[in-house]
């Protein structure tokens, strides 16, 4: 999984945890909802500036959005 995909997964997970729509996140971050959707799908790479805007809107550190999180598997 590349960094763009890691950010997409983390962003979507955090936004869902906060029960926030893409439109709400976009408004808080000063971005278009279409662009937020493209980031969440991994279609585009966010710049560090956009990463900062999104992190601030979600109330997290920017690094939290690009950390690879180990997945739990059932054995």
N, CA, C and O of each residue as an XYZ file, in Angstrom:
300
protein
N       0.858     -1.175      0.000
C       0.000      0.000      0.000
C       0.901      1.235      0.000
O       1.796      1.357      0.836
N       0.660      2.143     -0.937
C       1.484      3.352     -0.985
C       0.917      4.421     -0.050
O      -0.179      4.274      0.490
N       1.669      5.478      0.126
C       1.310      6.530      1.066
C      -0.042      7.169      0.745
O      -0.802      7.518      1.649
N      -0.330      7.314     -0.532
C      -1.607      7.890     -0.965
C      -2.773      7.017     -0.493
O      -3.798      7.530     -0.044
N      -2.609      5.703     -0.599
C      -3.658      4.781     -0.161
C      -3.779      4.736      1.357
O      -4.882      4.630      1.894
N      -2.647      4.815      2.046
C      -2.666      4.842      3.510
C      -3.428      6.063      3.996
O      -4.259      5.966      4.899
N      -3.140      7.221      3.391
C      -3.852      8.435      3.775
C      -5.341      8.302      3.485
O      -6.167      8.736      4.287
N      -5.687      7.714      2.365
C      -7.096      7.544      2.002
C      -7.833      6.734      3.065
O      -8.922      7.112      3.496
N      -7.238      5.624      3.482
C      -7.859      4.757      4.491
C      -7.973      5.482      5.829
O      -9.032      5.467      6.456
N      -6.888      6.116      6.266
C      -6.894      6.813      7.554
C      -7.868      7.982      7.564
O      -8.572      8.200      8.550
N      -7.909      8.724      6.483
C      -8.816      9.868      6.384
C     -10.262      9.415      6.467
O     -11.050      9.967      7.236
N     -10.608      8.424      5.685
C     -11.988      7.919      5.674
C     -12.380      7.379      7.060
O     -13.473      7.654      7.556
N     -11.467      6.604      7.677
C     -11.738      6.028      9.001
C     -11.969      7.131     10.037
O     -12.932      7.070     10.802
N     -11.101      8.124     10.064
C     -11.228      9.202     11.054
C     -12.494     10.015     10.810
O     -13.196     10.377     11.754
N     -12.781     10.300      9.549
C     -13.992     11.073      9.233
C     -15.233     10.309      9.670
O     -16.157     10.899     10.229
N     -15.263      9.016      9.425
C     -16.405      8.195      9.850
C     -16.498      8.144     11.367
O     -17.596      8.212     11.920
N     -15.354      8.025     12.051
C     -15.349      8.018     13.518
C     -15.993      9.283     14.086
O     -16.661      9.248     15.120
N     -15.778     10.396     13.389
C     -16.332     11.687     13.822
C     -17.746     11.918     13.280
O     -18.345     12.965     13.525
N     -18.271     10.944     12.549
C     -19.599     11.041     11.932
C     -19.734     12.333     11.121
O     -20.710     13.075     11.233
N     -18.714     12.563     10.306
C     -18.635     13.759      9.484
C     -18.772     13.370      8.014
O     -18.188     12.378      7.578
N     -19.531     14.138      7.258
C     -19.643     13.880      5.827
C     -18.434     14.464      5.104
O     -17.698     15.281      5.658
N     -18.241     14.034      3.862
C     -17.185     14.624      3.054
C     -17.435     16.113      2.875
O     -16.495     16.908      2.872
N     -18.676     16.485      2.728
C     -19.021     17.901      2.547
C     -18.659     18.721      3.780
O     -18.136     19.829      3.659
N     -18.937     18.176      4.977
C     -18.588     18.888      6.210
C     -17.075     19.025      6.349
O     -16.570     20.090      6.705
N     -16.364     17.953      6.069
C     -14.907     18.009      6.143
C     -14.361     19.027      5.148
O     -13.493     19.833      5.482
N     -14.871     18.980      3.940
C     -14.415     19.908      2.906
C     -14.623     21.355      3.333
O     -13.737     22.193      3.165
N     -15.786     21.641      3.882
C     -16.075     23.009      4.322
C     -15.116     23.440      5.428
O     -14.582     24.548      5.394
N     -14.898     22.570      6.402
C     -13.995     22.902      7.521
C     -12.553     23.078      7.064
O     -11.808     23.884      7.621
N     -12.163     22.305      6.032
C     -10.783     22.349      5.555
C     -10.574     23.379      4.451
O      -9.437     23.623      4.047
N     -11.650     23.988      3.957
C     -11.523     24.969      2.884
C     -11.233     24.321      1.540
O     -10.521     24.885      0.709
N     -11.788     23.132      1.333
C     -11.567     22.384      0.096
C     -12.911     22.053     -0.539
O     -13.959     22.275      0.067
N     -12.882     21.525     -1.750
C     -14.129     21.084     -2.368
C     -14.414     19.652     -1.930
O     -13.496     18.871     -1.682
N     -15.689     19.323     -1.839
C     -16.088     17.965     -1.469
C     -15.591     16.970     -2.514
O     -15.226     15.841     -2.184
N     -15.579     17.387     -3.751
C     -15.105     16.525     -4.839
C     -13.630     16.166     -4.636
O     -13.226     15.027     -4.866
N     -12.835     17.139     -4.207
C     -11.405     16.905     -3.970
C     -11.207     15.979     -2.771
O     -10.372     15.075     -2.819
N     -11.965     16.195     -1.704
C     -11.882     15.318     -0.529
C     -12.226     13.887     -0.942
O     -11.554     12.945     -0.522
N     -13.253     13.719     -1.751
C     -13.628     12.395     -2.229
C     -12.521     11.741     -3.034
O     -12.269     10.544     -2.893
N     -11.863     12.517     -3.873
C     -10.768     11.990     -4.686
C      -9.593     11.558     -3.806
O      -8.936     10.559     -4.100
N      -9.327     12.291     -2.747
C      -8.260     11.916     -1.811
C      -8.642     10.614     -1.112
O      -7.814      9.712     -0.983
N      -9.890     10.514     -0.661
C     -10.343      9.304      0.034
C     -10.333      8.072     -0.868
O     -10.154      6.957     -0.379
N     -10.518      8.247     -2.140
C     -10.471      7.121     -3.077
C      -9.038      6.791     -3.486
O      -8.793      5.761     -4.114
N      -8.098      7.655     -3.137
C      -6.716      7.455     -3.532
C      -6.464      7.822     -4.977
O      -5.478      7.392     -5.574
N      -7.365      8.626     -5.541
C      -7.216      9.055     -6.940
C      -6.177     10.163     -7.098
O      -5.554     10.292     -8.152
N      -5.993     10.959     -6.047
C      -5.036     12.068     -6.092
C      -4.180     12.052     -4.830
O      -4.584     11.512     -3.800
N      -3.011     12.643     -4.920
C      -2.134     12.804     -3.766
C      -2.332     14.206     -3.208
O      -2.313     15.189     -3.949
N      -2.520     14.289     -1.916
C      -2.682     15.590     -1.270
C      -1.311     16.217     -1.026
O      -0.358     15.524     -0.669
N      -1.221     17.516     -1.218
C       0.017     18.229     -0.897
C       0.151     18.310      0.626
O      -0.803     18.033      1.352
N       1.330     18.689      1.102
C       1.506     18.823      2.545
C       0.610     19.926      3.094
O       0.166     19.847      4.239
N       0.344     20.941      2.300
C      -0.552     22.018      2.735
C      -1.959     21.476      2.934
O      -2.601     21.765      3.943
N      -2.435     20.697      1.985
C      -3.777     20.106      2.084
C      -3.817     19.102      3.222
O      -4.805     19.035      3.952
N      -2.761     18.324      3.384
C      -2.682     17.387      4.504
C      -2.875     18.132      5.823
O      -3.607     17.674      6.700
N      -2.223     19.269      5.957
C      -2.356     20.084      7.168
C      -3.768     20.616      7.353
O      -4.292     20.618      8.467
N      -4.380     21.064      6.275
C      -5.754     21.587      6.355
C      -6.722     20.494      6.792
O      -7.590     20.729      7.632
N      -6.574     19.312      6.228
C      -7.460     18.203      6.566
C      -7.235     17.763      8.008
O      -8.194     17.528      8.743
N      -5.985     17.651      8.411
C      -5.678     17.243      9.781
C      -6.277     18.220     10.782
O      -6.865     17.810     11.783
N      -6.129     19.506     10.512
C      -6.685     20.512     11.418
C      -8.210     20.397     11.487
O      -8.795     20.494     12.565
N      -8.837     20.193     10.353
C     -10.295     20.062     10.305
C     -10.780     18.833     11.072
O     -11.881     18.832     11.622
N      -9.949     17.782     11.105
C     -10.305     16.556     11.819
C      -9.845     16.557     13.275
O     -10.244     15.699     14.062
N      -8.997     17.533     13.626
C      -8.492     17.609     14.994
C      -7.426     16.558     15.292
O      -7.343     16.057     16.413
N      -6.613     16.223     14.291
C      -5.534     15.246     14.468
C      -4.221     15.849     13.993
O      -4.198     16.898     13.349
N      -3.143     15.175     14.319
C      -1.837     15.583     13.821
C      -1.706     15.116     12.364
O      -2.196     14.038     12.028
N      -1.066     15.889     11.506
C      -0.910     15.473     10.109
C      -0.281     14.092      9.962
O      -0.676     13.319      9.089
N       0.684     13.783     10.802
C       1.344     12.485     10.737
C       0.404     11.321     10.976
O       0.637     10.218     10.483
N      -0.664     11.562     11.737
C      -1.627     10.494     12.004
C      -2.322     10.028     10.730
O      -2.769      8.884     10.650
N      -2.414     10.894      9.746
C      -3.095     10.542      8.500
C      -2.215      9.746      7.540
O      -2.714      9.170      6.574
N      -0.923      9.713      7.800
C      -0.031      8.979      6.901
C       0.687      7.817      7.592
O       1.603      7.220      7.025
N       0.266      7.503      8.816
C       0.849      6.362      9.530
C       0.206      5.074      9.062
O      -1.016      4.968      8.956
N       1.048      4.105      8.787
C       0.531      2.796      8.419
C       0.099      2.093      9.700
O       0.893      1.923     10.624
N      -1.161      1.690      9.745
C      -1.715      1.042     10.918
C      -1.790     -0.456     10.639
O      -2.312     -0.882      9.609
N      -1.266     -1.242     11.564
C      -1.316     -2.705     11.399
C      -2.765     -3.164     11.469
O      -3.537     -2.704     12.310
N      -3.115     -4.060     10.592
C      -4.473     -4.596     10.577
C      -4.528     -5.849     11.443
O      -3.609     -6.669     11.441
N      -5.613     -5.976     12.173
C      -5.809     -7.175     12.972
C      -6.400     -8.257     12.096
O      -7.326     -8.003     11.325
N      -5.878     -9.446     12.207
C      -6.410    -10.559     11.423
C      -6.879    -11.655     12.353
O      -6.314    -11.857     13.428
N      -7.906    -12.358     11.939
C      -8.409    -13.484     12.723
C      -7.575    -14.709     12.388
O      -7.256    -14.952     11.224
N      -7.225    -15.475     13.405
C      -6.478    -16.698     13.131
C      -7.249    -17.924     13.546
O      -6.762    -19.043     13.385
